[in-house]
Amino acid sequence: MTAASTSCGLPPLAATPRVARAPVVRAYRPADLPAVYETCLRTGWHGGDAAAHCPEARLPGDLFGGPYAALEPGLVFVAEDGLGVAGHVLGTADTLAFARCTEARWWPAQRRRHPLPDPDDERPAAWLVRALHQGVPTDMPFLDDYPAHLHIGLLPRAQRRGLGAALVKRLCAALQARGAVGVHLGVSALNPHAIGFYEHLGFETLESHEWGRWMGCRW
């Protein structure tokens, strides 16, 4: 018998082609954490890839992903396609309470891991480390009307497929169920595509700054 035949004398069946799976939005699972960190890295610099700017690859995830997965896992949702998790949205319904919680349970260990850089260090990684040491921003005058906040990250393969809108809507429904009356987010001035995306979803500019703007949505 040759390698090209079977015991029945028939040629082997051809391999079944891989069928692309339609993407789905689902609740976060602990096994998704590495994918959340990877997405934070690949979208963590003005919406673009931060890998070239971060000597320590986990830095964007420690800032934008890890505290929510650890402390608010019920408010983390992911978009998954046939290749795996391709994006996420995460947030909190009460920014002030979350800031207190992260100061007690998240930032101390991360600040030891990522010590403050020299004051004259202007590298992108230094900016991210300083943001980590500042913690969750709470000095905005609009928090009473927009007490929740969110972060979203989508890998390039998941963009322009409606997944970003589906993720935001899923999280906003969960925030509303927890009693939040509105949500805010920060967006970089160097990411005009994201600004247009949020405006399309009904977000309005709350404050403009040199770095970008705070945007919010109430329901």
TITI-788010 format. One line per field, with one value per atom (N, C-alpha, C): atom name; x, y, z; chain; residue number from 1. Coordinates in steps of 0.2 Angstrom, whole numbers, plus 5000, padded with zeros to 4 digits. Layout:
at	c(CA/...)
c1	c(X/...)
c2	c(Y/...)
c3	c(Z/...)
ch	c(A/...)
i	c(NUM/...)
***
This chain:
at	c(N/CA/C/N/CA/C/N/CA/C/N/CA/C/N/CA/C/N/CA/C/N/CA/C/N/CA/C/N/CA/C/N/CA/C/N/CA/C/N/CA/C/N/CA/C/N/CA/C/N/CA/C/N/CA/C/N/CA/C/N/CA/C/N/CA/C/N/CA/C/N/CA/C/N/CA/C/N/CA/C/N/CA/C/N/CA/C/N/CA/C/N/CA/C/N/CA/C/N/CA/C/N/CA/C/N/CA/C/N/CA/C/N/CA/C/N/CA/C/N/CA/C/N/CA/C/N/CA/C/N/CA/C/N/CA/C/N/CA/C/N/CA/C/N/CA/C/N/CA/C/N/CA/C/N/CA/C/N/CA/C/N/CA/C/N/CA/C/N/CA/C/N/CA/C/N/CA/C/N/CA/C/N/CA/C/N/CA/C/N/CA/C/N/CA/C/N/CA/C/N/CA/C/N/CA/C/N/CA/C/N/CA/C/N/CA/C/N/CA/C/N/CA/C/N/CA/C/N/CA/C/N/CA/C/N/CA/C/N/CA/C/N/CA/C/N/CA/C/N/CA/C/N/CA/C/N/CA/C/N/CA/C/N/CA/C/N/CA/C/N/CA/C/N/CA/C/N/CA/C/N/CA/C/N/CA/C/N/CA/C/N/CA/C/N/CA/C/N/CA/C/N/CA/C/N/CA/C/N/CA/C/N/CA/C/N/CA/C/N/CA/C/N/CA/C/N/CA/C/N/CA/C/N/CA/C/N/CA/C/N/CA/C/N/CA/C/N/CA/C/N/CA/C/N/CA/C/N/CA/C/N/CA/C/N/CA/C/N/CA/C/N/CA/C/N/CA/C/N/CA/C/N/CA/C/N/CA/C/N/CA/C/N/CA/C/N/CA/C/N/CA/C/N/CA/C/N/CA/C/N/CA/C/N/CA/C/N/CA/C/N/CA/C/N/CA/C/N/CA/C/N/CA/C/N/CA/C/N/CA/C/N/CA/C/N/CA/C/N/CA/C/N/CA/C/N/CA/C/N/CA/C/N/CA/C/N/CA/C/N/CA/C/N/CA/C/N/CA/C/N/CA/C/N/CA/C/N/CA/C/N/CA/C/N/CA/C/N/CA/C/N/CA/C/N/CA/C/N/CA/C/N/CA/C/N/CA/C/N/CA/C/N/CA/C/N/CA/C/N/CA/C/N/CA/C/N/CA/C/N/CA/C/N/CA/C/N/CA/C/N/CA/C/N/CA/C/N/CA/C/N/CA/C/N/CA/C/N/CA/C/N/CA/C/N/CA/C/N/CA/C/N/CA/C/N/CA/C/N/CA/C/N/CA/C/N/CA/C/N/CA/C/N/CA/C/N/CA/C/N/CA/C/N/CA/C/N/CA/C/N/CA/C/N/CA/C/N/CA/C/N/CA/C/N/CA/C/N/CA/C/N/CA/C/N/CA/C/N/CA/C/N/CA/C/N/CA/C/N/CA/C/N/CA/C/N/CA/C/N/CA/C/N/CA/C/N/CA/C/N/CA/C/N/CA/C/N/CA/C/N/CA/C/N/CA/C/N/CA/C/N/CA/C/N/CA/C/N/CA/C/N/CA/C/N/CA/C/N/CA/C/N/CA/C/N/CA/C/N/CA/C/N/CA/C/N/CA/C/N/CA/C/N/CA/C/N/CA/C/N/CA/C/N/CA/C/N/CA/C/N/CA/C/N/CA/C)
c1	c(5004/5000/5004/5003/5007/5004/5008/5005/5000/4998/4993/4986/4986/4980/4978/4972/4969/4968/4966/4965/4960/4956/4950/4952/4958/4961/4959/4956/4954/4959/4959/4964/4961/4966/4964/4959/4955/4950/4954/4952/4955/4954/4959/4958/4952/4948/4942/4944/4942/4945/4942/4946/4944/4939/4933/4928/4928/4928/4928/4922/4923/4918/4916/4909/4907/4909/4911/4913/4908/4909/4904/4906/4902/4903/4901/4905/4903/4907/4904/4907/4914/4918/4925/4926/4931/4933/4940/4942/4949/4954/4953/4958/4959/4955/4955/4961/4963/4968/4974/4977/4983/4981/4975/4973/4971/4968/4967/4973/4978/4985/4988/4987/4990/4986/4980/4976/4978/4979/4981/4988/4992/4999/4998/4994/4993/4989/4986/4981/4983/4988/4989/4993/4994/4998/4994/4989/4985/4980/4979/4975/4979/4986/4990/4995/4999/5003/5008/5008/5013/5019/5020/5025/5032/5033/5039/5041/5036/5037/5038/5037/5036/5042/5047/5052/5049/5044/5040/5034/5032/5026/5020/5020/5014/5012/5016/5014/5007/5006/4999/4993/4994/4989/4989/4994/4994/4990/4990/4987/4980/4978/4972/4967/4970/4967/4966/4972/4973/4968/4968/4964/4956/4954/4947/4945/4950/4949/4950/4954/4955/4949/4947/4942/4935/4934/4927/4926/4928/4927/4920/4915/4908/4907/4911/4911/4916/4918/4923/4920/4920/4917/4922/4922/4927/4924/4927/4925/4929/4926/4930/4928/4933/4932/4936/4936/4939/4947/4950/4957/4958/4952/4953/4950/4952/4949/4953/4949/4951/4950/4947/4946/4942/4941/4938/4935/4931/4928/4928/4930/4930/4929/4926/4925/4923/4920/4917/4911/4906/4900/4901/4906/4907/4915/4917/4924/4927/4923/4926/4927/4923/4924/4929/4929/4935/4941/4942/4948/4951/4946/4948/4950/4947/4948/4955/4956/4963/4969/4968/4973/4975/4970/4971/4973/4971/4972/4975/4977/4980/4986/4986/4992/4998/4997/5004/5008/5006/5011/5013/5009/5011/5016/5015/5020/5027/5027/5033/5036/5032/5034/5037/5033/5035/5037/5043/5045/5045/5043/5043/5050/5049/5055/5058/5063/5066/5062/5061/5056/5058/5064/5065/5064/5062/5061/5055/5055/5049/5047/5050/5048/5041/5037/5030/5029/5034/5034/5034/5037/5038/5031/5027/5021/5016/5016/5012/5013/5020/5021/5019/5019/5017/5009/5006/4998/4997/5001/5000/5000/5005/5007/5001/4998/4993/4986/4985/4979/4973/4968/4961/4960/4959/4957/4950/4950/4944/4942/4947/4946/4942/4937/4933/4926/4924/4918/4912/4912/4906/4905/4908/4907/4900/4897/4890/4886/4886/4882/4885/4891/4894/4899/4896/4900/4904/4902/4905/4911/4915/4920/4922/4925/4926/4933/4936/4941/4939/4941/4940/4946/4948/4953/4951/4953/4951/4957/4959/4965/4963/4967/4966/4961/4961/4957/4950/4949/4942/4939/4942/4940/4936/4931/4926/4922/4920/4916/4910/4909/4903/4904/4910/4912/4913/4916/4917/4910/4905/4899/4895/4896/4893/4896/4902/4905/4903/4903/4901/4894/4890/4882/4882/4885/4885/4887/4892/4895/4890/4888/4883/4877/4874/4868/4870/4876/4878/4879/4882/4883/4876/4871/4865/4861/4862/4859/4862/4868/4871/4870/4865/4863/4867/4872/4875/4871/4871/4867/4870/4877/4881/4888/4892/4898/4903/4909/4914/4920/4924/4930/4935/4941/4946/4949/4950/4952/4957/4962/4968/4966/4969/4969/4972/4977/4980/4976/4970/4966/4959/4959/4953/4948/4950/4945/4941/4945/4941/4936/4938/4933/4927/4928/4922/4918/4921/4918/4913/4916/4912/4906/4907/4902/4896/4898/4893/4889/4892/4888/4884/4884/4881/4885/4891/4895/4896/4897/4898/4904/4907/4913/4911/4914/4913/4918/4925/4930/4935/4938/4944/4950/4956/4962/4968/4974/4979/4980/4979/4981/4975/4969/4963/4957/4952/4946/4943/4939/4934/4928/4925/4918/4914/4907/4903/4896/4892/4886/4881/4875/4870/4864/4861/4855/4849)
c2	c(4994/5000/5006/5011/5017/5022/5028/5033/5037/5036/5040/5036/5030/5026/5024/5022/5020/5013/5010/5003/5000/5005/5003/5004/5006/5007/5014/5018/5025/5030/5036/5041/5044/5047/5051/5057/5058/5064/5070/5075/5081/5085/5089/5093/5097/5098/5102/5109/5113/5120/5124/5128/5132/5137/5137/5141/5147/5153/5159/5160/5161/5162/5169/5170/5177/5180/5186/5188/5189/5188/5189/5194/5197/5201/5197/5196/5191/5194/5191/5193/5191/5195/5193/5187/5183/5177/5178/5175/5176/5174/5169/5167/5172/5177/5183/5188/5187/5193/5194/5189/5190/5194/5192/5195/5203/5204/5211/5215/5212/5216/5217/5212/5212/5218/5218/5224/5230/5231/5237/5239/5235/5236/5239/5235/5237/5243/5245/5251/5257/5256/5260/5267/5269/5275/5279/5283/5287/5283/5277/5272/5268/5269/5265/5260/5257/5252/5255/5253/5256/5252/5246/5241/5245/5249/5252/5257/5259/5265/5262/5256/5253/5247/5249/5243/5238/5239/5234/5233/5228/5227/5227/5226/5225/5232/5237/5244/5246/5247/5249/5245/5238/5234/5235/5237/5238/5245/5249/5256/5255/5253/5253/5247/5241/5235/5231/5230/5226/5228/5235/5236/5235/5235/5234/5226/5222/5215/5212/5215/5213/5215/5221/5224/5225/5225/5226/5221/5215/5210/5209/5211/5211/5216/5221/5227/5227/5221/5220/5215/5217/5213/5213/5207/5206/5205/5206/5204/5198/5193/5187/5185/5183/5180/5174/5171/5165/5164/5170/5170/5171/5172/5174/5181/5183/5190/5195/5199/5205/5212/5212/5219/5218/5224/5224/5231/5231/5237/5236/5241/5240/5246/5246/5252/5251/5257/5256/5261/5259/5264/5270/5269/5275/5276/5281/5283/5285/5288/5290/5284/5280/5274/5269/5269/5265/5268/5274/5278/5276/5276/5274/5267/5262/5255/5254/5257/5256/5259/5264/5267/5262/5258/5253/5246/5244/5237/5236/5242/5241/5245/5251/5256/5254/5253/5252/5247/5241/5236/5239/5242/5244/5250/5254/5259/5257/5251/5248/5245/5242/5239/5244/5250/5255/5262/5262/5268/5275/5280/5287/5288/5290/5292/5299/5301/5307/5313/5318/5324/5326/5326/5328/5322/5316/5311/5312/5313/5314/5309/5303/5297/5295/5292/5290/5285/5281/5276/5280/5286/5290/5293/5295/5298/5293/5287/5282/5280/5280/5279/5284/5290/5296/5296/5294/5293/5287/5282/5277/5279/5283/5286/5291/5294/5299/5295/5289/5285/5288/5286/5287/5295/5298/5305/5306/5311/5312/5320/5324/5331/5335/5331/5334/5337/5342/5345/5342/5337/5334/5327/5325/5318/5317/5322/5320/5318/5321/5319/5313/5312/5307/5303/5299/5296/5290/5287/5281/5283/5278/5279/5273/5273/5267/5268/5262/5262/5257/5258/5252/5252/5245/5244/5239/5240/5235/5234/5228/5227/5229/5230/5232/5227/5221/5216/5217/5220/5220/5227/5232/5238/5239/5244/5245/5239/5235/5229/5230/5236/5237/5234/5231/5228/5233/5239/5244/5247/5248/5251/5245/5239/5234/5233/5234/5234/5239/5245/5251/5251/5248/5248/5242/5237/5232/5234/5238/5241/5246/5250/5256/5253/5247/5244/5241/5239/5236/5242/5247/5253/5256/5256/5259/5254/5248/5243/5244/5246/5248/5254/5258/5265/5271/5270/5276/5280/5286/5290/5293/5292/5294/5291/5291/5289/5294/5294/5298/5295/5298/5295/5300/5299/5303/5301/5305/5303/5308/5306/5310/5314/5320/5324/5321/5316/5313/5307/5306/5301/5303/5307/5310/5304/5298/5293/5291/5291/5289/5294/5301/5306/5306/5304/5303/5297/5292/5286/5287/5291/5292/5297/5302/5307/5303/5298/5294/5290/5288/5285/5289/5296/5301/5304/5303/5306/5314/5318/5325/5327/5332/5335/5338/5336/5340/5345/5343/5348/5347/5352/5352/5354/5350/5352/5351/5353/5352/5345/5340/5333/5330/5333/5330/5332/5328/5330/5325/5327/5323/5323/5317/5316/5312/5313/5310/5308/5304/5302/5300/5303/5301/5297/5294/5290/5291)
c3	c(5000/5000/5000/4996/4995/5000/5001/5006/5003/4997/4993/4993/4997/4997/5004/5005/5011/5011/5017/5017/5013/5010/5006/4998/4997/4991/4988/4992/4990/4991/4988/4989/4996/5000/5006/5004/5009/5008/5009/5005/5005/5011/5013/5020/5019/5024/5024/5025/5020/5020/5026/5029/5035/5033/5037/5036/5040/5037/5041/5046/5052/5057/5058/5058/5058/5065/5066/5072/5077/5084/5089/5094/5098/5104/5109/5114/5120/5126/5132/5138/5139/5143/5144/5148/5147/5151/5153/5159/5161/5156/5152/5147/5141/5141/5136/5138/5144/5146/5142/5140/5135/5129/5126/5120/5121/5127/5129/5130/5133/5133/5126/5122/5115/5111/5112/5109/5112/5118/5121/5118/5117/5114/5107/5103/5096/5094/5100/5098/5104/5107/5113/5112/5106/5105/5100/5102/5098/5093/5095/5091/5087/5087/5083/5087/5084/5087/5091/5098/5103/5104/5100/5101/5100/5095/5094/5099/5103/5108/5115/5116/5123/5124/5127/5129/5132/5137/5140/5138/5134/5130/5134/5141/5145/5147/5146/5149/5147/5140/5139/5142/5142/5145/5153/5156/5163/5164/5160/5160/5158/5152/5149/5149/5151/5151/5158/5161/5167/5172/5174/5180/5179/5173/5172/5172/5169/5169/5176/5180/5187/5192/5191/5196/5193/5187/5184/5178/5179/5174/5170/5174/5171/5167/5166/5161/5156/5154/5149/5144/5138/5132/5127/5123/5118/5111/5106/5099/5097/5095/5093/5086/5082/5075/5075/5069/5068/5070/5071/5073/5080/5083/5091/5092/5098/5101/5097/5094/5089/5092/5098/5101/5107/5111/5117/5118/5123/5126/5134/5138/5145/5148/5154/5158/5165/5168/5174/5174/5179/5179/5184/5188/5193/5193/5190/5189/5196/5200/5207/5211/5211/5215/5212/5205/5202/5204/5204/5205/5212/5217/5224/5224/5220/5221/5217/5212/5208/5213/5216/5220/5226/5228/5234/5231/5225/5223/5217/5213/5206/5205/5206/5204/5209/5215/5219/5216/5214/5211/5204/5200/5194/5194/5199/5199/5202/5205/5207/5201/5197/5190/5185/5185/5180/5184/5186/5190/5185/5188/5185/5181/5175/5171/5173/5170/5172/5169/5172/5170/5163/5160/5154/5148/5151/5146/5142/5136/5132/5127/5128/5124/5125/5120/5121/5128/5129/5134/5141/5141/5147/5148/5143/5144/5146/5144/5147/5154/5156/5163/5167/5165/5169/5170/5165/5165/5170/5170/5175/5182/5183/5190/5192/5187/5189/5191/5188/5190/5186/5188/5184/5185/5179/5180/5183/5188/5191/5192/5189/5190/5185/5182/5177/5179/5177/5180/5178/5173/5170/5173/5178/5181/5183/5186/5189/5183/5177/5172/5167/5168/5164/5169/5174/5179/5176/5171/5169/5164/5162/5157/5154/5148/5144/5140/5138/5134/5128/5122/5117/5113/5111/5106/5101/5095/5090/5085/5084/5080/5072/5068/5061/5058/5059/5055/5058/5063/5066/5065/5062/5061/5055/5055/5049/5047/5053/5052/5056/5059/5064/5071/5072/5079/5084/5082/5087/5090/5085/5088/5092/5090/5094/5101/5101/5108/5112/5109/5113/5116/5111/5113/5118/5118/5123/5130/5130/5136/5139/5135/5137/5140/5137/5140/5147/5148/5154/5159/5157/5162/5164/5159/5161/5166/5165/5170/5177/5177/5184/5187/5183/5186/5183/5179/5176/5171/5171/5167/5161/5161/5155/5156/5150/5150/5146/5148/5145/5143/5139/5136/5134/5134/5131/5124/5120/5113/5111/5108/5106/5100/5100/5094/5088/5089/5083/5081/5083/5081/5078/5073/5070/5068/5066/5064/5070/5076/5082/5084/5083/5085/5081/5074/5070/5072/5074/5076/5082/5087/5093/5091/5087/5085/5081/5077/5074/5079/5085/5090/5094/5093/5097/5103/5103/5108/5106/5111/5110/5114/5111/5115/5121/5126/5133/5135/5133/5134/5128/5126/5121/5125/5123/5126/5120/5122/5117/5115/5120/5119/5115/5115/5112/5115/5117/5119/5124/5129/5132/5128/5127/5124/5129/5128/5132/5129/5132/5129/5135/5135/5140/5136/5141/5138/5142)
ch	c(A/A/A/A/A/A/A/A/A/A/A/A/A/A/A/A/A/A/A/A/A/A/A/A/A/A/A/A/A/A/A/A/A/A/A/A/A/A/A/A/A/A/A/A/A/A/A/A/A/A/A/A/A/A/A/A/A/A/A/A/A/A/A/A/A/A/A/A/A/A/A/A/A/A/A/A/A/A/A/A/A/A/A/A/A/A/A/A/A/A/A/A/A/A/A/A/A/A/A/A/A/A/A/A/A/A/A/A/A/A/A/A/A/A/A/A/A/A/A/A/A/A/A/A/A/A/A/A/A/A/A/A/A/A/A/A/A/A/A/A/A/A/A/A/A/A/A/A/A/A/A/A/A/A/A/A/A/A/A/A/A/A/A/A/A/A/A/A/A/A/A/A/A/A/A/A/A/A/A/A/A/A/A/A/A/A/A/A/A/A/A/A/A/A/A/A/A/A/A/A/A/A/A/A/A/A/A/A/A/A/A/A/A/A/A/A/A/A/A/A/A/A/A/A/A/A/A/A/A/A/A/A/A/A/A/A/A/A/A/A/A/A/A/A/A/A/A/A/A/A/A/A/A/A/A/A/A/A/A/A/A/A/A/A/A/A/A/A/A/A/A/A/A/A/A/A/A/A/A/A/A/A/A/A/A/A/A/A/A/A/A/A/A/A/A/A/A/A/A/A/A/A/A/A/A/A/A/A/A/A/A/A/A/A/A/A/A/A/A/A/A/A/A/A/A/A/A/A/A/A/A/A/A/A/A/A/A/A/A/A/A/A/A/A/A/A/A/A/A/A/A/A/A/A/A/A/A/A/A/A/A/A/A/A/A/A/A/A/A/A/A/A/A/A/A/A/A/A/A/A/A/A/A/A/A/A/A/A/A/A/A/A/A/A/A/A/A/A/A/A/A/A/A/A/A/A/A/A/A/A/A/A/A/A/A/A/A/A/A/A/A/A/A/A/A/A/A/A/A/A/A/A/A/A/A/A/A/A/A/A/A/A/A/A/A/A/A/A/A/A/A/A/A/A/A/A/A/A/A/A/A/A/A/A/A/A/A/A/A/A/A/A/A/A/A/A/A/A/A/A/A/A/A/A/A/A/A/A/A/A/A/A/A/A/A/A/A/A/A/A/A/A/A/A/A/A/A/A/A/A/A/A/A/A/A/A/A/A/A/A/A/A/A/A/A/A/A/A/A/A/A/A/A/A/A/A/A/A/A/A/A/A/A/A/A/A/A/A/A/A/A/A/A/A/A/A/A/A/A/A/A/A/A/A/A/A/A/A/A/A/A/A/A/A/A/A/A/A/A/A/A/A/A/A/A/A/A/A/A/A/A/A/A/A/A/A/A/A/A/A/A/A/A/A/A/A/A/A/A/A/A/A/A/A/A/A/A/A/A/A/A/A/A/A/A/A/A/A/A/A/A/A/A/A/A/A/A/A/A/A/A/A/A/A/A/A/A/A/A/A/A/A/A/A/A/A/A)
i	c(1/1/1/2/2/2/3/3/3/4/4/4/5/5/5/6/6/6/7/7/7/8/8/8/9/9/9/10/10/10/11/11/11/12/12/12/13/13/13/14/14/14/15/15/15/16/16/16/17/17/17/18/18/18/19/19/19/20/20/20/21/21/21/22/22/22/23/23/23/24/24/24/25/25/25/26/26/26/27/27/27/28/28/28/29/29/29/30/30/30/31/31/31/32/32/32/33/33/33/34/34/34/35/35/35/36/36/36/37/37/37/38/38/38/39/39/39/40/40/40/41/41/41/42/42/42/43/43/43/44/44/44/45/45/45/46/46/46/47/47/47/48/48/48/49/49/49/50/50/50/51/51/51/52/52/52/53/53/53/54/54/54/55/55/55/56/56/56/57/57/57/58/58/58/59/59/59/60/60/60/61/61/61/62/62/62/63/63/63/64/64/64/65/65/65/66/66/66/67/67/67/68/68/68/69/69/69/70/70/70/71/71/71/72/72/72/73/73/73/74/74/74/75/75/75/76/76/76/77/77/77/78/78/78/79/79/79/80/80/80/81/81/81/82/82/82/83/83/83/84/84/84/85/85/85/86/86/86/87/87/87/88/88/88/89/89/89/90/90/90/91/91/91/92/92/92/93/93/93/94/94/94/95/95/95/96/96/96/97/97/97/98/98/98/99/99/99/100/100/100/101/101/101/102/102/102/103/103/103/104/104/104/105/105/105/106/106/106/107/107/107/108/108/108/109/109/109/110/110/110/111/111/111/112/112/112/113/113/113/114/114/114/115/115/115/116/116/116/117/117/117/118/118/118/119/119/119/120/120/120/121/121/121/122/122/122/123/123/123/124/124/124/125/125/125/126/126/126/127/127/127/128/128/128/129/129/129/130/130/130/131/131/131/132/132/132/133/133/133/134/134/134/135/135/135/136/136/136/137/137/137/138/138/138/139/139/139/140/140/140/141/141/141/142/142/142/143/143/143/144/144/144/145/145/145/146/146/146/147/147/147/148/148/148/149/149/149/150/150/150/151/151/151/152/152/152/153/153/153/154/154/154/155/155/155/156/156/156/157/157/157/158/158/158/159/159/159/160/160/160/161/161/161/162/162/162/163/163/163/164/164/164/165/165/165/166/166/166/167/167/167/168/168/168/169/169/169/170/170/170/171/171/171/172/172/172/173/173/173/174/174/174/175/175/175/176/176/176/177/177/177/178/178/178/179/179/179/180/180/180/181/181/181/182/182/182/183/183/183/184/184/184/185/185/185/186/186/186/187/187/187/188/188/188/189/189/189/190/190/190/191/191/191/192/192/192/193/193/193/194/194/194/195/195/195/196/196/196/197/197/197/198/198/198/199/199/199/200/200/200/201/201/201/202/202/202/203/203/203/204/204/204/205/205/205/206/206/206/207/207/207/208/208/208/209/209/209/210/210/210/211/211/211/212/212/212/213/213/213/214/214/214/215/215/215/216/216/216/217/217/217/218/218/218/219/219/219)
***
